[in-house]
Amino acid sequence: MSLLGAMAIERFNMEIIKSLTDAQVNIIPFKGPPEALGAVLGGHVESSFIGIGLALPQVKAGKIRPLLTTRKWSELPDVPTLTDLGYKKELDSGWFAFYAPAGVPEEVKAVLVPAFEKVARNPEMKARIDKMGFVVDYKSPAELKKIMIEGFESTLSMAQKIGAQK
């Protein structure tokens, strides 16, 4: 199984919005977020999903207006998420996790997991990461595994629905 290379998270989010709202949207593929941002700034498209880190300078300059975020963010506290608007499904967003090789000894996990949790919950570190456009949301290894499985299943389902699965 493979997904088409053009099936990025932005495309899936647009498909989520279309399925929830019955909106009729023309999806225009771009090479990447900078090109999408340029198209919005140039008035060539009416809207696009663009990462907050890339978009924020343009938002602060008053050149674009955020309409929706995938997660609440302190820099844009008044911008709603889909659930804020009353929908039951949230948009997908990119995320990062720390991994170790399979079979790592339990005594190593017993040191690493609490260390990463401590860093993730450190208010100073969270504030610094937040300023970069990321949301720190610590999940235990079991919670992360569940999120990964659910995310994979959801993405596979959406890929099948839009014909992106080969």
C-alpha positions, 0 to 999 in steps of 0.5 A: 500500500502506498499513498500518492506523494501529493496527499499531504496533511493539508489535503486531508484536512481539506477533505475533513472540512468538505466531509463535515460541512458539505463545502464545495472546494477546488483543491489546487496542489502546490509544491509546498507551504511556501508556494501556497502562502505565496498564492494566498498573499498574491490573491491567486487562491482564497484560502489554504492550510499553512503551518503556523510557523510560516504564516505567523509573520504574515498574520502579525503584519496583517497580510493574512487572517487565520480562520481556523487552527488544528489546535489552540495556540497561545499566540492566536487564542481567539482563532477557533478549532473545528470542535470550538465551532461545534464539529465532532472531528478535529483537524489533523496536525503534524506532530513529533514524538521521541522513539527508541529501538524496539526491545529497549530494556525496561530499566532504560525506559524507566529513565527515559520516559520520566525524563522526557515527560519532565522536559515536556511539562517544564513551563519554561521549555513549553513557553519557548517551544510555543513561541516557535509555533508548536504545542507541547502536549505530552502523551505517555507511551501507551497514549501515543501508541493509541493515537498513532494507531487511530491516526493511521486508521483514520488516514487510511480510511480518508485515503480510500475515500478520496481514491488516494490509496494504491 
